[in-house]
Amino acid sequence: MGKQILSIMKQEGFNCLPCDRINLDIERFAEYRDSDEHPADVPFERPQLSTSKKRIEENGRRIPTILHYFLDGSRRTYKIADVILNGRYLPLVAGQVGVAVVRRDDDEQIRPVRKFCSFKNFVAFPDRANVDELNHLQSQINQQSSVPFMLLRYDVKPDRDPVDLGVARIMSEMHDLEIATVLRLAEQHLLGSDCLLIVDGPLRFKKKFDIVQFRNVVGLSKTFRPSFTIGKGRRKEDVGAITSKLEFGERTSVFKTLEEEKTIGMWYLRIRPRPMMANPLQGIVKMECYAIDHEDKESGLDGERIDVISSHILRERNVTPYKADMRWASHIYPIYMAETYLKSSFMSDIHFQALF
């Protein structure tokens, strides 16, 4: 077994102090954790709907699915020590990050595509640490520890909890890993109009990348913020007010939103019968696509394509992870399988924390 990482840090001159090692993700689940909305003001599909919602017909089993790849990214983060740097007493945050891709094969079986599954380990230092010193420390850790790590720096800000900043820095690495995985799938010509990739969560990637490679990618969020406002002037409504009226198989209009100069069309679809749900928003998913072509950006997403995607998502409502996941009503099973594969591939909390 290799040397403990904090011992290596101390031998390299870092003043690391013990603390209660805690998993920062436990008890931090929020009902609307996936929410990350930006202003959405105008309908964004062509032709525009004449009403505020539209009925979607579920595809029959004889129609081949266009949903073949499913991607989920996840992370586990931990506060593992405090460090004194230039008179500041700041936390060290460590994390495991993973991205998994599963594929539905022709025999309808869902299997992980291991060449597109990646796992990395990180330690986030405050930006008071010297870059050259951290590069040397990373080299020593990877020589002496039993598990390789990458060392990162998070920016210390006076109005933010440094623990949250460390978690956000590791989360950023997870998003970069998700982007890299999508680009690999696209570059290998595995995605197409009849072979879409569903990404778990919103398409809220900060990094710059070739958006054309995301042409056949759909973001699917299990939760959303109901107080988020859509529309302009007197037509403004909260998403919760709009979506709570949806009946089974109905979708909203597509709305336009922006993220880092990327144009996104988002809409909401009810995939479970409302009378069977515990609350009015249960069983609704938020879906997103990038507007890539000039016509999409100027006139909105193709409504027929939105209907086709929605009809295939509607068919995904069964099998369900009922009782296995508290978000089962807004889950689709292939994403649940990707999450399960990720969780089973991570080191246990005890094993990971013992590395330090």
VOBA-1610 file (N, C-alpha, C; in pm, whole numbers, padded with zeros to 5 digits, always signed):
BEGIN
Met+00085-00120+00000Met+00000+00000+00000Met+00088+00124+00000Gly+00051+00226-00076Gly+00130+00347-00085Gly+00120+00434+00038Lys+00197+00539+00037Lys+00200+00634+00147Lys+00074+00718+00149Gln+00031+00758+00269Gln-00085+00846+00280Gln-00052+00984+00222Ile-00149+01043+00155Ile-00125+01166+00079Ile-00090+01283+00170Leu-00155+01295+00284Leu-00122+01406+00375Leu+00021+01395+00427Ser+00069+01272+00444Ser+00209+01253+00486Ser+00304+01303+00378Ile+00270+01276+00252Ile+00353+01324+00141Ile+00351+01476+00137Met+00235+01536+00157Met+00225+01682+00157Met+00311+01743+00267Lys+00309+01682+00385Lys+00387+01736+00497Lys+00537+01722+00471Gln+00576+01610+00410Gln+00720+01593+00383Gln+00768+01691+00277Glu+00674+01744+00195Glu+00708+01843+00094Glu+00695+01985+00146Gly+00668+01998+00277Gly+00668+02131+00338Gly+00534+02199+00349Phe+00425+02131+00316Phe+00292+02191+00329Phe+00241+02174+00471Asn+00193+02282+00530Asn+00145+02281+00668Asn-00001+02237+00669Cys-00023+02106+00660Cys-00158+02049+00656Cys-00202+02012+00797Leu-00324+02047+00831Leu-00378+02024+00965Leu-00498+01931+00955Pro-00509+01839+01049Pro-00622+01744+01043Pro-00755+01812+01068Cys-00861+01753+01014Cys-00998+01801+01038Cys-01090+01681+01032Asp-01215+01702+01066Asp-01313+01595+01051Asp-01335+01571+00902Arg-01302+01453+00856Arg-01316+01423+00714Arg-01462+01390+00684Ile-01521+01466+00597Ile-01664+01449+00570Ile-01689+01442+00420Asn-01790+01363+00386Asn-01838+01359+00249Asn-01926+01481+00230Leu-01888+01570+00141Leu-01959+01696+00123Leu-02089+01679+00045Asp-02115+01560-00007Asp-02236+01539-00086Asp-02349+01479-00004Ile-02319+01425+00113Ile-02423+01367+00197Ile-02511+01477+00253Glu-02640+01455+00248Glu-02739+01549+00300Glu-02738+01683+00227Arg-02674+01689+00110Arg-02677+01814+00034Arg-02771+01803-00085Phe-02849+01693-00091Phe-02944+01678-00201Phe-03053+01782-00187Ala-03075+01856-00291Ala-03183+01954-00293Ala-03286+01911-00395Glu-03413+01944-00370Glu-03519+01902-00459Glu-03496+01951-00600Tyr-03438+02069-00612Tyr-03417+02128-00745Tyr-03268+02143-00774Arg-03190+02042-00737Arg-03044+02049-00749Arg-02999+02069-00893Asp-03070+02011-00990Asp-03027+02021-01129Asp-03060+02155-01192Ser-03133+02240-01118Ser-03176+02366-01178Ser-03059+02460-01199Asp-03052+02516-01317Asp-02946+02612-01350Asp-02994+02696-01467Glu-03107+02765-01446Glu-03173+02833-01555Glu-03121+02975-01575His-03133+03021-01696His-03108+03159-01732His-03236+03216-01792Pro-03248+03348-01802Pro-03374+03405-01852Pro-03419+03343-01984Ala-03547+03312-01992Ala-03607+03259-02114Ala-03730+03343-02143Asp-03728+03416-02254Asp-03833+03514-02273Asp-03929+03487-02388Val-03886+03419-02492Val-03973+03407-02610Val-03986+03260-02653Pro-04103+03222-02711Pro-04116+03089-02771Pro-04009+03072-02879Phe-03958+02949-02892Phe-03840+02929-02975Phe-03853+02801-03057Glu-03965+02789-03128Glu-03980+02676-03220Glu-04057+02721-03342Arg-04037+02647-03448Arg-04105+02679-03573Arg-04178+02554-03625Pro-04308+02568-03657Pro-04391+02686-03630Pro-04425+02696-03481Gln-04460+02817-03435Gln-04494+02834-03296Gln-04626+02765-03265Leu-04638+02716-03141Leu-04763+02653-03099Leu-04872+02758-03087Ser-04993+02718-03121Ser-05107+02810-03109Ser-05158+02817-02965Thr-05121+02716-02884Thr-05156+02715-02742Thr-05028+02698-02662Ser-05040+02694-02531Ser-04922+02687-02445Ser-04866+02546-02430Lys-04936+02446-02484Lys-04888+02308-02471Lys-04933+02225-02590Lys-04874+02107-02604Lys-04904+02020-02717Lys-04903+01874-02673Arg-04997+01798-02723Arg-05004+01655-02693Arg-04907+01578-02780Ile-04831+01489-02717Ile-04732+01405-02786Ile-04781+01260-02784Glu-04779+01196-02899Glu-04818+01055-02907Glu-04696+00967-02881Glu-04713+00870-02796Glu-04603+00778-02766Glu-04579+00687-02886Asn-04452+00664-02919Asn-04417+00574-03028Asn-04449+00429-02990Gly-04497+00355-03086Gly-04516+00212-03064Gly-04384+00138-03065Arg-04385+00018-03012Arg-04262-00061-03002Arg-04206-00101-03137Arg-04289-00097-03240Arg-04240-00137-03372Arg-04152-00030-03435Ile-04160+00093-03383Ile-04078+00201-03436Ile-03942+00198-03366Pro-03833+00181-03441Pro-03701+00174-03378Pro-03671+00302-03300Thr-03610+00287-03186Thr-03575+00404-03106Thr-03461+00482-03170Ile-03459+00613-03147Ile-03346+00695-03191Ile-03255+00728-03073Leu-03289+00677-02956Leu-03211+00704-02834Leu-03123+00583-02805His-02995+00595-02836His-02905+00481-02822His-02796+00500-02717Tyr-02749+00622-02698Tyr-02642+00647-02602Tyr-02694+00736-02489Phe-02644+00709-02367Phe-02688+00783-02249Phe-02563+00810-02163Leu-02547+00934-02124Leu-02426+00976-02052Leu-02463+01038-01918Asp-02389+01000-01816Asp-02407+01061-01684Asp-02270+01093-01626Gly-02258+01211-01569Gly-02138+01249-01495Gly-02170+01262-01348Ser-02077+01223-01265Ser-02102+01230-01121Ser-01971+01259-01049Arg-01985+01308-00925Arg-01866+01332-00843Arg-01899+01310-00697Arg-01797+01274-00623Arg-01804+01267-00477Arg-01692+01354-00423Thr-01726+01444-00335Thr-01626+01537-00282Thr-01618+01529-00132Tyr-01500+01559-00080Tyr-01472+01543+00062Tyr-01381+01657+00110Lys-01406+01705+00229Lys-01308+01791+00294Lys-01213+01699+00368Ile-01084+01708+00335Ile-00990+01609+00391Ile-00886+01671+00484Ala-00870+01803+00481Ala-00773+01868+00571Ala-00788+02019+00556Asp-00718+02091+00642Asp-00701+02235+00626Asp-00552+02261+00604Val-00522+02371+00537Val-00383+02404+00509Val-00361+02552+00538Ile-00244+02585+00595Ile-00208+02724+00619Ile-00114+02769+00508Leu-00157+02871+00433Leu-00079+02924+00322Leu-00080+03077+00330Asn+00037+03135+00340Asn+00049+03282+00344Asn-00044+03344+00448Gly-00050+03280+00563Gly-00131+03334+00671Gly-00279+03302+00663Arg-00322+03232+00559Arg-00463+03195+00545Arg-00485+03051+00588Tyr-00596+03026+00653Tyr-00633+02893+00701Tyr-00749+02845+00613Leu-00718+02756+00519Leu-00814+02724+00414Leu-00827+02572+00395Pro-00941+02528+00342Pro-00965+02384+00330Pro-00903+02321+00206Leu-00870+02194+00218Leu-00835+02111+00103Leu-00956+02023+00074Val-00997+02023-00053Val-01113+01944-00094Val-01066+01840-00194Ala-01101+01715-00169Ala-01064+01607-00260Ala-01190+01551-00324Gly-01175+01488-00438Gly-01293+01435-00505Gly-01264+01325-00603Gln-01365+01242-00620Gln-01366+01143-00727Gln-01463+01193-00834Val-01422+01184-00958Val-01506+01229-01069Val-01518+01115-01169Gly-01638+01095-01220Gly-01657+00990-01320Gly-01758+01029-01426Val-01739+00977-01545Val-01835+00991-01654Val-01858+00853-01712Ala-01984+00816-01725Ala-02018+00684-01779Ala-02110+00699-01899Val-02090+00615-01997Val-02176+00607-02115Val-02230+00466-02124Val-02362+00455-02138Val-02422+00324-02164Val-02490+00330-02301Arg-02504+00214-02362Arg-02562+00207-02497Arg-02673+00103-02499Arg-02781+00136-02567Arg-02885+00038-02592Arg-02853-00032-02723Asp-02828-00161-02715Asp-02793-00238-02834Asp-02918-00282-02909Asp-02896-00346-03023Asp-03008-00391-03106Asp-03097-00491-03035Asp-03041-00564-02938Asp-03121-00662-02863Asp-03192-00598-02744Glu-03192-00462-02739Glu-03259-00383-02635Glu-03188-00390-02499Gln-03074-00455-02493Gln-02997-00459-02369Gln-02918-00330-02354Ile-02905-00284-02228Ile-02830-00162-02199Ile-02700-00201-02133Arg-02589-00162-02196Arg-02457-00203-02147Arg-02364-00082-02141Pro-02273-00079-02043Pro-02174+00030-02040Pro-02077+00018-02156Val-02041+00132-02214Val-01939+00137-02320Val-01810+00180-02250Arg-01731+00084-02210Arg-01620+00111-02117Arg-01513+00203-02174Lys-01496+00203-02305Lys-01393+00291-02362Lys-01433+00438-02352Phe-01561+00465-02322Phe-01606+00602-02302Phe-01637+00633-02155Cys-01597+00545-02067Cys-01616+00566-01923Cys-01482+00607-01862Ser-01481+00716-01787Ser-01356+00770-01733Ser-01373+00802-01585Phe-01263+00785-01510Phe-01263+00814-01367Phe-01133+00885-01331Lys-01143+00992-01254Lys-01025+01068-01213Lys-01040+01110-01066Asn-00925+01132-01002Asn-00922+01176-00863Asn-00850+01311-00854Phe-00901+01399-00769Phe-00848+01534-00760Phe-00832+01578-00614Val-00738+01671-00594Val-00730+01749-00470Val-00728+01896-00511Ala-00821+01974-00455Ala-00831+02116-00487Ala-00765+02198-00376Phe-00659+02270-00412Phe-00587+02359-00321Phe-00636+02503-00342Pro-00632+02586-00238Pro-00658+02729-00258Pro-00551+02791-00347Asp-00585+02901-00416Asp-00494+02960-00513Asp-00373+03027-00449Arg-00364+03025-00315Arg-00243+03075-00248Arg-00125+02980-00268Ala-00152+02858-00312Ala-00046+02761-00336Ala+00027+02793-00466Asn+00158+02779-00466Asn+00242+02805-00583Asn+00223+02694-00686Val+00209+02733-00813Val+00182+02636-00920Val+00296+02535-00934Asp+00420+02583-00932Asp+00535+02492-00947Asp+00543+02395-00831Glu+00514+02445-00710Glu+00516+02357-00593Glu+00408+02249-00605Leu+00291+02287-00655Leu+00184+02188-00670Leu+00218+02085-00778Asn+00283+02128-00886Asn+00323+02033-00990Asn+00421+01931-00933His+00515+01980-00853His+00611+01888-00789His+00540+01796-00692Leu+00448+01851-00614Leu+00375+01769-00517Leu+00293+01663-00587Gln+00229+01698-00697Gln+00151+01599-00771Gln+00240+01485-00819Ser+00359+01518-00866Ser+00453+01415-00910Ser+00490+01322-00796Gln+00514+01378-00676Gln+00550+01297-00561Gln+00435+01208-00515Ile+00313+01263-00518Ile+00196+01184-00479Ile+00179+01065-00572Asn+00192+01089-00702Asn+00171+00983-00798Asn+00283+00880-00798Gln+00397+00915-00743Gln+00506+00819-00727Gln+00490+00737-00600Gln+00441+00800-00493Gln+00442+00736-00362Gln+00306+00683-00315Ser+00198+00736-00371Ser+00064+00692-00331Ser+00020+00574-00416Ser-00074+00497-00365Ser-00125+00382-00440Ser-00227+00423-00545Val-00276+00547-00538Val-00378+00596-00631Val-00333+00729-00689Pro-00336+00747-00820Pro-00294+00876-00880Pro-00396+00986-00855Phe-00346+01109-00841Phe-00430+01227-00820Phe-00383+01339-00910Met-00476+01428-00948Met-00442+01553-01012Met-00470+01665-00913Leu-00378+01760-00904Leu-00392+01873-00812Leu-00443+01995-00887Leu-00544+02059-00829Leu-00608+02175-00889Leu-00594+02294-00796Arg-00624+02412-00847Arg-00631+02533-00764Arg-00770+02594-00777Tyr-00830+02632-00662Tyr-00955+02706-00667Tyr-00930+02849-00623Asp-01003+02943-00682Asp-00986+03085-00651Asp-01058+03117-00520Val-00984+03173-00426Val-01042+03214-00298Val-01112+03349-00318Lys-01239+03358-00275Lys-01317+03480-00289Lys-01372+03521-00153Pro-01368+03650-00121Pro-01407+03694+00014Pro-01553+03667+00049Asp-01640+03661-00052Asp-01783+03646-00025Asp-01834+03504-00048Arg-01743+03408-00062Arg-01784+03270-00088Arg-01717+03175+00009Asp-01791+03071+00047Asp-01737+02966+00131Asp-01628+02892+00052Pro-01505+02886+00103Pro-01398+02821+00026Pro-01423+02673+00000Val-01498+02607+00089Val-01531+02467+00064Val-01617+02456-00062Asp-01716+02544-00075Asp-01801+02543-00195Asp-01718+02573-00320Leu-01619+02661-00308Leu-01534+02693-00422Leu-01449+02573-00464Gly-01401+02498-00365Gly-01326+02377-00396Gly-01413+02273-00465Val-01535+02257-00415Val-01629+02163-00479Val-01659+02206-00622Ala-01682+02337-00641Ala-01712+02388-00775Ala-01596+02365-00871Arg-01474+02376-00821Arg-01357+02353-00907Arg-01352+02208-00954Ile-01383+02116-00865Ile-01385+01975-00903Ile-01502+01947-00995Met-01615+02013-00968Met-01732+01998-01054Met-01701+02044-01197Ser-01621+02151-01209Ser-01582+02200-01340Ser-01503+02093-01417Glu-01418+02020-01346Glu-01343+01912-01411Glu-01437+01802-01459Met-01543+01777-01383Met-01640+01677-01427Met-01707+01721-01556His-01745+01849-01564His-01808+01899-01686His-01712+01890-01805Asp-01584+01921-01781Asp-01485+01909-01890Asp-01474+01766-01938Leu-01483+01672-01845Leu-01475+01530-01881Leu-01599+01489-01960Glu-01716+01544-01924Glu-01838+01517-02000Glu-01826+01568-02142Ile-01777+01692-02157Ile-01761+01750-02291Ile-01665+01666-02374Ala-01552+01628-02316Ala-01453+01549-02389Ala-01512+01416-02434Thr-01598+01357-02352Thr-01660+01229-02387Thr-01758+01246-02504Val-01839+01351-02500Val-01931+01378-02611Val-01853+01400-02740Leu-01745+01477-02733Leu-01666+01504-02853Leu-01605+01376-02910Arg-01563+01286-02823Arg-01509+01158-02870Arg-01616+01077-02942Leu-01737+01074-02887Leu-01846+01002-02951Leu-01877+01060-03089Ala-01880+01194-03096Ala-01911+01260-03222Ala-01800+01240-03324Glu-01677+01252-03280Glu-01563+01240-03372Glu-01551+01099-03429Gln-01602+01000-03356Gln-01599+00862-03405Gln-01726+00828-03484His-01806+00931-03513His-01926+00918-03598His-02026+00817-03541Leu-02038+00816-03410Leu-02132+00725-03345Leu-02269+00788-03323Leu-02278+00920-03338Leu-02404+00990-03316Leu-02461+01035-03450Gly-02593+01041-03457Gly-02660+01085-03579Gly-02805+01116-03549Ser-02879+01155-03652Ser-03020+01192-03631Ser-03104+01073-03584Asp-03059+00951-03614Asp-03130+00832-03567Asp-03053+00761-03457Cys-02955+00831-03398Cys-02874+00772-03291Cys-02831+00885-03196Leu-02924+00929-03113Leu-02901+01043-03026Leu-02833+01001-02896Leu-02768+01100-02836Leu-02710+01086-02703Leu-02792+01169-02605Ile-02836+01107-02496Ile-02905+01178-02389Ile-02806+01202-02276Val-02788+01329-02240Val-02698+01367-02131Val-02782+01397-02008Asp-02747+01338-01897Asp-02818+01363-01772Asp-02786+01503-01723Gly-02888+01588-01710Gly-02868+01722-01660Gly-02876+01827-01769Pro-02871+01954-01730Pro-02884+02063-01827Pro-02757+02081-01909Leu-02770+02140-02026Leu-02656+02170-02112Leu-02599+02306-02070Arg-02529+02306-01958Arg-02479+02432-01902Arg-02327+02425-01890Phe-02260+02398-02002Phe-02116+02382-02002Phe-02049+02517-02025Lys-01959+02557-01935Lys-01893+02687-01943Lys-01779+02688-02045Lys-01717+02574-02064Lys-01600+02565-02151Lys-01637+02587-02297Lys-01546+02645-02375Lys-01568+02662-02518Lys-01539+02531-02590Phe-01625+02497-02684Phe-01607+02375-02763Phe-01683+02391-02893Asp-01662+02298-02985Asp-01728+02301-03115Asp-01872+02255-03097Ile-01965+02349-03096Ile-02105+02318-03067Ile-02167+02228-03174Val-02110+02229-03294Val-02163+02144-03401Val-02158+01997-03361Gln-02060+01961-03281Gln-02046+01822-03235Gln-02158+01781-03141Phe-02236+01880-03092Phe-02347+01852-03001Phe-02481+01853-03074Arg-02477+01842-03206Arg-02600+01847-03286Arg-02699+01738-03244Asn-02649+01621-03213Asn-02734+01506-03182Asn-02730+01471-03033Val-02724+01576-02950Val-02719+01561-02805Val-02839+01632-02744Val-02904+01565-02650Val-03019+01622-02578Val-02989+01617-02429Gly-03008+01730-02360Gly-02995+01732-02215Gly-03129+01703-02151Leu-03128+01620-02049Leu-03252+01584-01979Leu-03232+01602-01829Ser-03310+01692-01769Ser-03300+01720-01626Ser-03419+01661-01552Lys-03390+01594-01442Lys-03495+01533-01362Lys-03564+01635-01272Thr-03497+01748-01245Thr-03554+01850-01159Thr-03536+01986-01226Phe-03616+02081-01183Phe-03605+02219-01232Phe-03664+02311-01127Arg-03626+02437-01135Arg-03670+02536-01037Arg-03808+02589-01076Pro-03913+02561-00998Pro-04048+02601-01039Pro-04072+02751-01037Ser-03988+02827-00963Ser-04007+02971-00958Ser-03937+03044-01072Phe-03869+02969-01159Phe-03804+03029-01275Phe-03910+03087-01369Thr-03887+03210-01415Thr-03989+03280-01493Thr-03962+03271-01642Ile-04067+03246-01718Ile-04061+03240-01864Ile-04159+03341-01921Gly-04119+03408-02029Gly-04207+03502-02096Gly-04166+03646-02072Lys-04242+03736-02132Lys-04214+03880-02123Lys-04337+03955-02072Gly-04312+04065-02003Gly-04418+04156-01962Gly-04532+04086-01891Arg-04655+04114-01937Arg-04773+04056-01873Arg-04786+03907-01897Arg-04710+03855-01993Arg-04717+03712-02023Arg-04622+03629-01938Lys-04550+03694-01848Lys-04458+03620-01762Lys-04532+03521-01673Glu-04479+03401-01668Glu-04533+03298-01580Glu-04417+03218-01522Asp-04437+03168-01399Asp-04339+03077-01343Asp-04352+02941-01410Val-04239+02874-01423Val-04238+02742-01484Val-04332+02647-01410Gly-04334+02659-01277Gly-04421+02572-01198Gly-04567+02590-01234Ala-04609+02715-01262Ala-04748+02741-01300Ala-04779+02681-01436Ile-04681+02685-01528Ile-04702+02632-01663Ile-04703+02480-01662Thr-04602+02420-01601Thr-04586+02275-01608Thr-04687+02200-01523Ser-04735+02261-01416Ser-04833+02192-01330Ser-04964+02165-01403Lys-04987+02236-01515Lys-05109+02216-01594Lys-05094+02104-01697Leu-04973+02057-01717Leu-04950+01954-01820Leu-05017+01823-01780Glu-05084+01762-01876Glu-05135+01627-01857Glu-05033+01528-01912Phe-05054+01401-01884Phe-04962+01297-01931Phe-04944+01307-02083Gly-04817+01309-02127Gly-04787+01313-02269Gly-04793+01450-02331Glu-04809+01553-02252Glu-04811+01689-02307Glu-04677+01757-02282Arg-04640+01843-02376Arg-04519+01921-02361Arg-04551+02069-02372Thr-04461+02151-02320Thr-04474+02296-02336Thr-04415+02338-02470Ser-04430+02463-02500Ser-04356+02521-02612Ser-04207+02518-02578Val-04125+02530-02681Val-03981+02546-02662Val-03953+02693-02633Phe-03864+02717-02536Phe-03826+02854-02502Phe-03677+02872-02522Lys-03640+02995-02555Lys-03501+03028-02583Lys-03430+03075-02458Thr-03308+03025-02438Thr-03223+03074-02331Thr-03078+03073-02381Leu-02992+03145-02313Leu-02852+03157-02355Leu-02760+03109-02244Glu-02648+03050-02284Glu-02546+03005-02190Glu-02410+03024-02255Glu-02331+03119-02203Glu-02197+03142-02256Glu-02199+03160-02409Glu-02292+03246-02456Glu-02307+03278-02598Glu-02360+03161-02681Lys-02400+03053-02616Lys-02462+02941-02687Lys-02613+02955-02671Thr-02685+02935-02780Thr-02831+02943-02778Thr-02890+02805-02754Ile-02980+02798-02657Ile-03040+02671-02617Ile-03191+02681-02624Gly-03255+02578-02677Gly-03400+02566-02671Gly-03437+02465-02564Met-03527+02504-02474Met-03565+02412-02366Met-03717+02399-02360Trp-03763+02279-02324Trp-03905+02254-02310Trp-03927+02149-02199Tyr-04052+02136-02159Tyr-04087+02048-02047Tyr-04190+01947-02095Leu-04176+01823-02047Leu-04261+01713-02091Leu-04305+01630-01970Arg-04436+01603-01961Arg-04484+01517-01851Arg-04481+01372-01900Ile-04406+01288-01829Ile-04391+01148-01869Ile-04465+01053-01776Arg-04535+01106-01675Arg-04613+01022-01583Arg-04755+01080-01569Pro-04857+00995-01554Pro-04993+01045-01532Pro-05001+01128-01404Arg-05058+01245-01413Arg-05062+01337-01301Arg-05134+01280-01178Pro-05246+01208-01192Pro-05315+01157-01072Pro-05232+01058-00990Met-05131+00998-01053Met-05048+00899-00983Met-04929+00960-00910Met-04911+01092-00923Met-04794+01158-00867Met-04824+01218-00729Ala-04715+01233-00650Ala-04730+01286-00514Ala-04747+01437-00512Asn-04698+01506-00617Asn-04716+01651-00625Asn-04728+01691-00772Pro-04776+01811-00802Pro-04805+01849-00940Pro-04686+01852-01034Leu-04564+01864-00980Leu-04446+01874-01067Leu-04372+01741-01080Gln-04413+01641-01005Gln-04348+01511-01015Gln-04382+01447-01149Gly-04284+01382-01210Gly-04307+01315-01337Gly-04290+01404-01458Ile-04226+01522-01439Ile-04200+01614-01550Ile-04050+01624-01569Val-04005+01621-01695Val-03862+01637-01725Val-03842+01766-01804Lys-03726+01826-01786Lys-03686+01941-01867Lys-03586+01893-01971Met-03608+01933-02096Met-03522+01888-02205Met-03463+02007-02277Glu-03341+01990-02331Glu-03269+02099-02395Glu-03193+02050-02518Cys-03187+02137-02618Cys-03103+02115-02736Cys-03035+02246-02772Tyr-02915+02237-02825Tyr-02847+02356-02876Tyr-02906+02395-03011Ala-02919+02525-03033Ala-02952+02577-03166Ala-02820+02595-03240Ile-02802+02522-03349Ile-02672+02516-03416Ile-02675+02586-03551Asp-02770+02551-03635Asp-02779+02610-03768Asp-02836+02752-03760His-02811+02828-03866His-02858+02967-03871His-03010+02976-03855Glu-03082+02888-03924Glu-03228+02892-03916Glu-03276+02863-03774Asp-03212+02767-03707Asp-03249+02737-03569Asp-03227+02858-03479Lys-03114+02924-03497Lys-03083+03038-03412Lys-03177+03156-03436Glu-03218+03173-03561Glu-03302+03288-03595Glu-03450+03262-03573Ser-03497+03143-03607Ser-03641+03116-03606Ser-03685+03015-03502Gly-03590+02952-03432Gly-03625+02853-03331Gly-03604+02712-03380Leu-03609+02617-03287Leu-03588+02477-03320Leu-03705+02422-03400Asp-03677+02323-03481Asp-03778+02257-03564Asp-03878+02185-03474Gly-04005+02230-03476Gly-04106+02172-03389Gly-04129+02025-03414Glu-04116+01982-03539Glu-04136+01840-03570Glu-04027+01756-03504Arg-03903+01805-03506Arg-03795+01731-03440Arg-03817+01726-03289Ile-03865+01835-03230Ile-03894+01837-03087Ile-04000+01732-03053Asp-04103+01721-03139Asp-04208+01621-03116Asp-04152+01479-03123Val-04064+01454-03221Val-04007+01320-03237Val-03923+01284-03114Ile-03836+01375-03071Ile-03754+01349-02953Ile-03844+01325-02832Ser-03946+01408-02815Ser-04035+01395-02699Ser-04108+01262-02700Ser-04151+01217-02819Ser-04224+01090-02827Ser-04134+00973-02789His-04007+00980-02825His-03915+00872-02786His-03884+00878-02637Ile-03871+00998-02581Ile-03850+01009-02436Ile-03971+00956-02360Leu-04090+00985-02410Leu-04212+00938-02345Leu-04213+00786-02338Arg-04161+00720-02439Arg-04157+00574-02440Arg-04056+00519-02339Glu-03964+00605-02293Glu-03862+00561-02198Glu-03913+00553-02054Arg-04039+00590-02030Arg-04085+00600-01890Arg-04089+00464-01821Asn-04096+00358-01896Asn-04092+00222-01840Asn-03978+00148-01908Val-03898+00076-01839Val-03901+00033-01699Val-03863+00152-01609Thr-03908+00153-01482Thr-03877+00261-01391Thr-03792+00211-01275Pro-03709+00300-01218Pro-03636+00266-01095Pro-03720+00297-00971Tyr-03846+00256-00973Tyr-03939+00287-00863Tyr-03884+00236-00730Lys-03882+00324-00633Lys-03833+00300-00496Lys-03681+00288-00488Ala-03615+00263-00600Ala-03468+00256-00599Ala-03406+00394-00601Asp-03483+00496-00645Asp-03434+00633-00652Asp-03551+00725-00622Met-03528+00823-00534Met-03636+00913-00495Met-03686+00999-00612Arg-03606+01008-00719Arg-03644+01086-00837Arg-03699+00997-00948Trp-03748+00878-00911Trp-03787+00777-01009Trp-03886+00830-01112Ala-03978+00916-01071Ala-04085+00960-01161Ala-04032+01044-01278Ser-03916+01106-01260Ser-03857+01188-01366Ser-03730+01123-01422His-03711+00997-01388His-03593+00924-01434His-03628+00845-01559Ile-03530+00828-01648Ile-03543+00727-01751Ile-03441+00618-01719Tyr-03477+00495-01745Tyr-03400+00383-01692Tyr-03256+00377-01743Pro-03227+00407-01869Pro-03086+00402-01912Pro-02997+00499-01835Ile-03048+00619-01801Ile-02970+00712-01720Ile-02951+00656-01581Tyr-03053+00594-01527Tyr-03040+00529-01397Tyr-02933+00420-01400Met-02926+00346-01511Met-02824+00243-01524Met-02685+00304-01530Ala-02670+00417-01601Ala-02540+00485-01606Ala-02500+00534-01468Glu-02595+00590-01392Glu-02566+00635-01256Glu-02525+00518-01168Thr-02595+00406-01182Thr-02565+00288-01101Thr-02425+00236-01131Tyr-02389+00236-01259Tyr-02255+00191-01298Tyr-02149+00283-01238Leu-02174+00415-01241Leu-02079+00509-01183Leu-02061+00486-01034Lys-02172+00475-00963Lys-02166+00459-00817Lys-02091+00332-00778Ser-02113+00226-00855Ser-02046+00099-00822Ser-01898+00103-00857Ser-01857+00197-00941Ser-01716+00206-00983Ser-01634+00298-00893Phe-01699+00387-00819Phe-01626+00474-00728Phe-01570+00395-00610Met-01459+00443-00555Met-01412+00391-00428Met-01512+00426-00319Ser-01524+00341-00219Ser-01612+00371-00107Ser-01557+00492-00031Asp-01642+00559+00046Asp-01598+00673+00126Asp-01483+00634+00218Ile-01494+00519+00281Ile-01391+00474+00376Ile-01258+00453+00304His-01262+00386+00188His-01141+00360+00111His-01077+00492+00066Phe-01159+00582+00010Phe-01104+00707-00043Phe-01044+00793+00069Gln-01115+00807+00178Gln-01065+00891+00287Gln-00941+00830+00352Ala-00930+00698+00347Ala-00813+00632+00405Ala-00686+00662+00326Leu-00700+00708+00201Leu-00583+00743+00121Leu-00510+00864+00178Phe-00580+00940+00262Phe-00523+01062+00318Phe-00475+01043+00461
//
